[in-house]
Structures are given as structure tokens and as C-alpha cells.
């Protein structure tokens, strides 16, 4: 029983650290605003709206943009290998296209890529790009990253518009 409580304590500690790590900038801004205590209720609402509506929603857009740039660099500067895609596998948490290829050291490698690839006939040939122990499927991966980045950017823009409209209503109406 002692091990169970120790495990639960460590589990909750890791969750708290993870949440604090992801939301550290908004929490710091809100904490400083609360610590100073000179703000009115309207100013606190403005700070919280800006904090969560703009800063928090920018994090996924920045992350997907960084991933997009990394995958473009891998495609441009990476080594190109010819691989075989054996089909799409749908499993519990690990779904995607199974791709097998041989690297420059004649080692057979396998990776499951979760990309948008329209194929009706399997197995098919694909190009695998590798750079610094990172791999992708070139254009297929970049297209998926562009779609994710555009969606995150649109959500962030929508949150910024809603936040600025709400702040305008609070301050000037």
C-alpha cells in the first residue's frame, strides 16, 4: 500500500510539473498581476483574457510551425532513401503507414508514419529522408505539417480576435 501512495504522489507531482511547464508564461503573468494587487477587476479580466486567449493559444501554433520548419530542413538537407510502404495499419495508439527502408550502413529500418498519403495499391515505393536521427516522408510529411500549422494559426487568430473584442467591450462599453 505504501508503494501505491508513493506512486500516486510521484504521478501527481509529474502531472503538476508538466502543467506548470506548459502554462508557465501565463501563470507567471497572472501571478505577477495578483501579487502586485493594484489592478481593478476589469484590468484583471483584461490580463487573464490576454494571457489565456493570446499566449496559451500561440503555443500550439509555435510548436507546429517549429515542426514544419524542422521537417522542411530534413527534406531539403537530409539523405534520401527509397523505401517500401506496406500499407496503413490501424492499431490502438500507433497507427499510420508502415515504411521499410535500408540506410547507408545496410541496416533495415522500419517506421510508422502518420501522414496523409492516398494510395490504393500496396506495397508502394516512397522516399524516406533522414537527417540527424530524424526521418520523414518528404512532401507527405510537409503537407501534413502545413495543414496542422494553418489550423493552429487560424485557431490562434480566432482567439486573438475574440480576446480583443472582449477586452474592447470590457474597457469601452
Secondary structure, DSSP 8 states (H G I E B T S, - for coil): -HHHHHHHHHHHHHHHHHHHHHTHHHHHHHHHHHHH----HHHHHHHHHHIIIIIHHHHHHHHHHHHHHHHHHHHHHSEEEEEEEEEEE--SS--EEEEEEE-TT--EEEEEE------SSSSEEEEEEEETTEEE-THHHHHHHHHHHHHHHHHHHHHHHHHHHHHHHHHH-
